[in-house]
Amino acid sequence: MNNNIDFSRRSFLEQCGPGFGTLALATLLKEDGLLAGDEASRPALSLQPRQGHFPARAKNVVVLMQSGGPSHMDLFDPKPDLQKRHGATVAINSLQGRPREPLMASPFRFSKRGQSGIEFSELVPHLGGLADDLCMIRSMHTFDPCHAGAPLILFTGKLEFGRPTLGAWVSYALGTENQDLPAYVVLPDIAGHNTAGAALWDNGWLPALYGGTEFRPIGSPVVNLRSARTMPKEADVNDLSLIGRLNEKYRRRYPRALELESRIRNYELAARMQIAAEKHLDLSQETAKTREQYGLDDPVTKAYATQCLMARRLIEAGVRFVQIMNKPHNPWDHHGNLRSRLPQECASTDRPSAALIADLKQRGLLDQTIVVWIGEFGRLPTSQRGTGRDHNMHAFTALIAGGGFKSGHIHGATDELGHRSVVDKVSVLDLLATILHQVGLDQNQLSYRHNNIEETLTDAKVTQARVVGELLSQSPTVA
């Protein structure tokens, strides 16, 4: 090598310039996870069961979403001071900026239930009968008072559309035990969706394989699972074989196309579900005793009972995450006529909800299954036009059974009127972090790189979300 050669600046750039471009390209590819050497960091597109960050207390989750905002002071959080001060005007503003309205006492009676002595309203006698199996969180709060925003925060961790939900994160991290069914199943009411719709079971920017799959409680469980017209068996086999070969061809051509990979996996899952879904969700196999327990033959409870019984069968079949959505149009949103409308909603959901918990326990599945009964927020202690209650993001109650949560336990408290959570407060993000913990996942370690950001469900470093150890029968695991 001639050490006396003197490079000019121009010759240096001419000879080395392409290297700078390559470095820039490599950096961009690295950030998007597209370098050939990045295969190890590529998310595994698989529903095979996987281990979490530490040993899990629970394997499955069922969320009973009560859309609209159940009134906690009429169901789970009795307030003697509210009863005494009925009609008084206090410094509580309504959501819509109306003049301050008077306090409204609950028209419903409470009584202590079980050995734990937890008080329940007369409207939920079946859930009250499970007092010793429930962890009642009376100090829940959230960050948005609207029907679209609050559920988004509850399920996705942020007030944003297009983010992965809790079920998608759990499916992505842990897979599922039954490869013939989705990891994440949603059971919406046959009449339609609630506010925020399918955003409440979206995969967001996680691969589509991990999003929620809707199963219907009436008719064929999975929409469009079978062809609209009957085809000879040989034709179906040939069609699937051709599609498989074409998919494989494109998979080899575009090995980093996660959307294509997800679609292929979903087609494969759909083919397996043609047999498995109807087999596992055939409720005609249930005994008369079980049908009576859920209220399956009672017109008042039939719709919700069907969803709850389907949830039990799915958990029994090894599905990781089940999400039940009740009637559309926010049925718990009682701005008026609370005295008549709240009993109606309780009558349709109380018995099936309790039956699901009791049935899981009887079958030895409750210890490994977290069941969450929750709405997006609560209601104000003041009246709305004299007959209802407005939204309240500062206080509400959640019920949790199984999965290592304490039983026969009350956590936290609201103020004397039920307006704000004041003792041992639990945010919806804290609850998300705690559920993740119980299935063996650390809220900080569970992440996915999107737009050059390591995204997480709770964004704990900013939100200060925490695992609420006081809710758990064992101390939290330190990952």
C-alpha positions in Angstrom: 0.0 0.0 0.0 1.3 3.5 -1.0 1.0 5.7 2.1 2.1 8.7 0.1 -1.1 8.9 -2.0 -2.9 12.1 -1.3 -6.7 11.9 -1.7 -8.5 15.0 -2.6 -11.9 15.7 -0.9 -13.6 15.0 -4.2 -11.9 11.7 -4.8 -12.6 10.7 -1.2 -16.4 11.3 -1.6 -16.4 9.6 -5.0 -14.9 6.4 -3.6 -16.6 6.4 -0.2 -19.9 8.1 -1.0 -21.8 4.8 -1.8 -20.8 3.6 1.6 -22.7 6.5 3.3 -25.8 5.6 1.3 -25.5 2.0 2.3 -25.1 3.0 6.0 -28.2 5.2 5.8 -30.2 2.4 4.0 -29.1 -0.1 6.6 -30.1 2.2 9.4 -33.6 2.6 7.9 -34.0 -1.1 7.3 -32.8 -1.8 10.9 -35.4 0.6 12.4 -38.2 -1.1 10.4 -36.9 -4.6 11.4 -36.2 -5.5 7.7 -32.6 -6.5 7.8 -32.0 -10.1 6.9 -30.1 -10.5 10.1 -33.0 -9.3 12.1 -35.0 -12.6 11.9 -34.4 -13.3 15.6 -36.2 -10.0 16.5 -39.1 -10.6 14.1 -42.3 -11.3 16.0 -43.2 -15.0 15.9 -46.4 -15.2 13.9 -47.8 -18.1 15.8 -50.5 -19.0 18.2 -48.5 -21.7 19.8 -48.5 -21.4 23.6 -45.6 -19.5 25.0 -44.1 -18.7 28.4 -44.5 -15.2 29.9 -41.8 -13.2 31.7 -42.4 -15.1 35.0 -44.6 -17.9 36.3 -48.3 -17.0 35.8 -51.1 -17.2 38.3 -53.7 -17.3 35.5 -53.9 -18.8 32.0 -57.1 -17.3 30.7 -59.1 -14.0 30.9 -62.8 -13.3 30.5 -63.9 -9.7 30.4 -67.6 -9.0 30.9 -67.9 -5.4 29.6 -70.9 -3.5 30.9 -71.1 -0.7 28.4 -72.6 2.6 29.4 -71.3 3.1 32.9 -73.1 1.1 35.7 -74.1 3.2 38.7 -71.8 2.1 41.5 -73.7 3.8 44.3 -76.8 1.9 43.2 -75.1 -1.5 42.9 -71.9 -2.0 44.9 -71.0 1.1 46.9 -73.7 2.1 49.4 -73.5 5.7 50.7 -75.4 6.4 53.9 -74.5 10.1 53.6 -76.0 10.3 50.2 -79.2 8.8 51.5 -79.4 11.4 54.3 -78.6 14.4 52.0 -81.0 13.6 49.2 -82.1 16.8 47.5 -79.2 18.9 48.8 -77.1 20.9 46.3 -73.4 20.4 46.4 -70.4 21.5 44.4 -70.5 18.8 41.7 -70.8 19.9 38.1 -72.5 17.7 35.5 -70.6 16.5 32.4 -72.6 18.7 30.1 -72.1 21.9 32.0 -75.7 22.2 33.3 -76.4 24.1 36.5 -75.6 22.1 39.6 -78.2 19.5 40.3 -79.3 18.1 43.7 -78.0 14.9 45.2 -80.1 11.8 44.5 -80.3 9.0 47.1 -80.3 5.4 45.8 -83.8 4.0 45.6 -82.5 0.5 46.1 -81.7 -1.5 49.3 -78.3 -2.9 50.2 -77.5 -5.9 52.3 -74.4 -7.8 53.5 -73.7 -11.0 51.7 -71.6 -14.1 52.5 -69.1 -14.5 55.3 -67.2 -11.5 54.1 -70.2 -9.3 54.7 -69.7 -7.3 51.5 -72.7 -5.2 50.7 -74.6 -5.6 47.4 -77.7 -4.0 46.0 -80.9 -5.9 45.8 -80.6 -5.6 42.0 -77.7 -8.0 41.8 -78.7 -10.9 44.1 -76.8 -13.6 42.1 -73.5 -11.7 42.1 -74.1 -10.9 45.8 -74.4 -14.6 46.4 -70.8 -14.9 45.2 -69.5 -12.2 47.6 -66.9 -14.6 49.1 -65.5 -15.3 45.6 -65.2 -11.7 44.5 -62.6 -9.0 44.7 -64.5 -5.7 44.7 -62.5 -2.6 43.7 -64.5 0.4 44.9 -61.8 2.9 44.0 -61.6 2.7 40.2 -61.1 5.8 38.1 -60.4 6.7 34.5 -59.3 9.6 32.4 -62.1 10.4 30.0 -65.8 10.9 30.7 -67.1 9.9 27.2 -68.5 6.6 25.9 -66.0 6.3 23.1 -62.9 7.5 24.9 -63.2 5.7 28.2 -63.6 2.2 26.7 -60.6 2.9 24.5 -58.5 3.7 27.5 -59.8 0.6 29.4 -58.9 -1.8 26.6 -56.0 -0.1 24.7 -54.3 2.0 27.5 -54.7 5.3 25.6 -57.3 7.6 24.2 -56.4 6.6 20.6 -58.0 4.5 17.9 -55.9 1.9 16.1 -54.1 0.6 19.1 -53.8 -3.1 20.2 -56.2 -4.1 23.0 -55.5 -6.0 26.1 -56.6 -9.3 24.5 -54.4 -8.7 21.4 -51.3 -8.1 23.7 -52.0 -11.2 25.7 -52.5 -13.3 22.5 -49.3 -11.9 21.0 -47.3 -12.7 24.1 -48.7 -16.0 25.1 -50.4 -17.7 22.1 -53.1 -20.1 23.1 -53.6 -23.8 24.0 -56.1 -24.7 21.2 -54.7 -24.3 17.7 -58.1 -24.9 16.2 -59.7 -21.8 17.7 -58.5 -18.2 17.9 -56.5 -17.0 20.9 -58.8 -14.0 21.3 -62.6 -14.4 20.9 -65.2 -11.6 21.2 -68.8 -12.3 21.8 -70.8 -9.2 20.8 -74.6 -8.9 21.0 -76.3 -10.0 17.9 -78.0 -6.6 17.6 -74.8 -4.7 17.0 -71.7 -3.1 18.5 -71.3 -0.7 21.4 -69.7 2.8 21.2 -66.1 2.5 19.7 -67.1 -0.7 18.0 -64.5 -3.1 16.9 -61.7 -0.8 18.1 -62.3 -2.5 21.4 -60.8 -5.8 20.1 -58.5 -4.4 17.5 -55.0 -5.8 16.9 -53.8 -2.2 16.0 -50.3 -2.4 14.7 -49.7 -5.9 16.1 -50.0 -8.6 13.4 -53.6 -9.3 12.5 -53.4 -12.8 13.8 -53.7 -11.5 17.3 -56.8 -9.4 17.0 -60.2 -10.4 18.4 -62.3 -12.8 16.3 -66.1 -12.2 16.6 -68.2 -15.3 17.4 -72.0 -14.9 17.2 -74.3 -16.2 19.9 -77.0 -17.0 17.4 -76.7 -19.2 14.3 -73.4 -20.3 13.0 -70.8 -18.9 15.5 -68.3 -17.6 12.9 -69.6 -15.4 10.1 -68.5 -16.4 6.5 -66.6 -19.4 7.8 -68.3 -21.6 5.2 -69.0 -21.1 1.5 -72.4 -19.4 0.7 -73.0 -22.3 -1.8 -72.4 -26.0 -1.3 -69.4 -27.3 -3.2 -68.3 -30.9 -3.8 -65.7 -31.9 -1.2 -63.1 -32.4 -3.9 -63.6 -28.8 -5.1 -63.1 -27.5 -1.6 -59.9 -29.5 -1.2 -58.6 -28.3 -4.6 -59.4 -24.7 -3.8 -57.6 -24.8 -0.5 -54.6 -26.6 -2.1 -54.4 -23.9 -4.8 -54.7 -21.0 -2.3 -52.0 -22.7 -0.2 -49.6 -23.0 -3.1 -50.2 -19.3 -4.1 -49.8 -18.1 -0.6 -46.5 -20.0 -0.2 -45.2 -18.6 -3.5 -45.9 -15.0 -2.3 -44.6 -15.8 1.2 -41.2 -16.8 -0.3 -41.2 -13.7 -2.5 -42.0 -11.3 0.3 -40.6 -13.0 3.5 -41.0 -9.8 5.6 -44.7 -9.1 4.7 -46.3 -9.5 8.1 -49.8 -8.7 6.8 -49.5 -11.4 4.2 -48.2 -13.9 6.8 -51.0 -13.0 9.1 -53.6 -13.5 6.4 -52.2 -16.9 5.5 -52.2 -17.9 9.2 -55.8 -16.7 9.5 -56.9 -18.7 6.4 -55.3 -21.8 7.9 -57.0 -21.2 11.3 -60.4 -20.6 9.5 -60.0 -24.0 7.8 -59.5 -25.7 11.2 -62.3 -23.7 12.8 -64.9 -25.2 10.3 -64.9 -28.3 12.5 -63.8 -27.0 15.9 -65.9 -23.9 16.4 -69.3 -25.6 16.0 -68.2 -28.6 18.1 -67.0 -26.5 21.0 -70.0 -24.1 20.9 -72.8 -26.6 20.6 -74.8 -25.6 23.7 -77.3 -28.4 23.1 -74.8 -30.6 24.9 -75.4 -28.8 28.2 -77.5 -30.3 30.9 -80.8 -29.0 32.0 -79.3 -28.0 35.3 -76.6 -25.9 33.6 -79.2 -24.2 31.3 -81.3 -23.3 34.3 -78.2 -22.0 36.2 -77.4 -19.6 33.4 -81.0 -18.7 32.6 -80.7 -20.0 29.0 -84.4 -20.7 28.6 -85.6 -17.5 30.3 -86.4 -14.7 27.7 -85.0 -12.1 30.1 -81.6 -13.7 30.5 -81.3 -15.8 27.3 -79.1 -13.5 25.2 -76.5 -12.8 27.9 -76.7 -16.3 29.2 -75.8 -17.6 25.8 -72.8 -15.4 25.7 -71.6 -16.4 29.1 -72.1 -20.1 28.5 -70.2 -19.8 25.2 -67.4 -18.1 27.2 -67.2 -21.0 29.6 -67.0 -23.5 26.8 -64.3 -21.4 25.0 -62.2 -21.3 28.2 -62.8 -25.0 28.7 -61.5 -25.5 25.1 -58.3 -23.6 25.8 -59.0 -20.1 24.3 -56.8 -17.6 26.0 -58.9 -14.4 26.1 -62.7 -14.0 25.8 -64.5 -10.7 25.8 -68.3 -10.4 26.2 -70.0 -7.2 25.0 -73.5 -6.5 26.1 -76.3 -4.9 24.2 -75.5 -2.0 21.8 -76.3 1.7 22.6 -74.7 1.6 26.0 -77.4 -0.1 28.0 -76.0 1.0 31.4 -76.1 4.7 30.4 -79.0 5.8 32.6 -79.3 9.5 32.3 -83.0 9.1 33.0 -85.5 6.7 34.4 -82.8 5.0 36.5 -85.4 3.5 38.9 -86.9 1.4 36.1 -84.1 1.0 33.6 -81.3 -0.1 36.0 -83.4 -3.1 37.3 -84.1 -4.2 33.8 -80.4 -4.3 32.8 -79.5 -6.1 36.1 -82.2 -8.6 35.5 -80.7 -9.6 32.1 -77.1 -9.8 33.2 -76.8 -10.6 36.9 -77.8 -14.3 36.8 -75.7 -15.2 33.8 -72.6 -13.3 35.1 -72.8 -15.1 38.4 -73.4 -18.4 36.7 -70.3 -18.1 34.6 -68.1 -17.5 37.7 -69.8 -20.3 39.7 -69.5 -22.7 36.8 -65.8 -22.1 36.2 -65.3 -22.6 40.0 -67.2 -25.9 40.0 -65.2 -27.2 37.0 -61.9 -26.2 38.6 -61.2 -23.5 36.1 -61.6 -20.3 38.2 -58.2 -20.4 39.8 -56.6 -20.2 36.4 -59.1 -17.8 34.9 -59.5 -14.1 35.6 -63.1 -12.9 35.3 -63.6 -9.1 35.2 -67.0 -7.4 35.5 -66.5 -3.8 34.6 -67.9 -0.7 32.9 -66.0 2.2 31.4 -66.8 4.6 34.3 -69.4 5.2 37.0 -72.2 7.7 37.6 -72.6 10.9 39.6 -74.3 11.0 43.0 -76.4 14.0 41.7 -79.6 13.6 39.8 -80.0 14.4 36.1 -83.3 15.9 35.4 -84.5 14.3 38.6 -84.5 10.7 37.4 -81.0 9.7 36.2 -77.3 10.1 36.7 -74.6 11.6 34.5 -71.2 10.1 33.7 -68.5 10.0 36.4 -64.9 9.2 35.4 -63.6 9.8 39.0 -65.2 6.8 40.6 -66.6 3.4 39.8 -66.5 -0.2 40.9 -65.1 -3.3 39.2 -65.6 -6.9 40.3 -62.9 -9.6 39.7 -63.0 -13.3 40.4 -60.3 -16.0 40.1 -56.8 -15.8 38.7 -55.0 -15.1 42.0 -57.1 -12.1 43.0 -58.2 -11.9 46.6 -61.7 -13.3 47.3 -64.2 -11.9 49.7 -62.2 -8.7 49.6 -63.1 -5.0 49.3 -60.3 -2.7 48.0 -60.4 1.1 48.2 -63.2 3.6 48.9 -64.9 6.6 47.4 -65.8 9.8 49.3 -68.9 10.0 51.4 -71.1 10.7 48.4 -69.4 8.3 45.9 -68.2 11.1 43.7 -64.4 10.5 43.8 -62.2 7.6 44.6 -60.1 8.7 47.6 -58.6 5.6 49.3 -56.2 3.2 47.6 -57.1 4.5 44.2 -56.8 2.1 41.2 -56.7 3.6 37.7 -57.8 1.5 34.7 -54.1 1.4 33.6 -53.2 0.0 37.0 -55.8 -2.7 36.5 -54.4 -3.5 33.0 -50.9 -3.8 34.5 -52.2 -6.1 37.2 -54.1 -8.4 34.8 -50.9 -8.6 32.7 -48.9 -9.5 35.8 -51.3 -12.3 36.7 -50.9 -14.0 33.3 -47.1 -13.8 33.7 -46.4 -10.6 31.7 -44.4 -7.5 32.8 -46.0 -4.3 31.5 -42.6 -2.8 30.7 -41.1 -5.9 29.0 -44.2 -6.6 26.8 -43.5 -4.3 23.9 -43.6 -4.0 20.1 -41.6 -1.6 17.9 -43.9 0.6 15.9 -42.8 3.8 14.1 -39.4 3.5 15.9 -41.1 3.5 19.3 -41.1 0.6 21.7 -44.9 0.6 22.4 -46.4 -1.0 25.4 -50.0 -1.3 26.7 -49.8 1.0 29.7 -46.8 3.3 28.8 -46.0 2.9 32.5 -42.9 5.1 32.5 -45.2 8.0 31.6 -48.5 7.0 33.2 -47.0 5.6 36.4 -49.2 2.5 36.0 -48.5 -0.1 38.7 -49.3 -3.6 39.6 -51.7 -3.3 42.6 -50.3 -6.0 44.9 -53.1 -5.3 47.5 -55.6 -7.0 45.1 -53.6 -10.2 44.9 -53.5 -13.3 47.1 -49.8 -13.5 46.6 -47.2 -10.8 46.5 -46.4 -9.5 42.9 -43.5 -11.1 41.1 -40.5 -8.9 40.4 -39.4 -9.6 36.8 
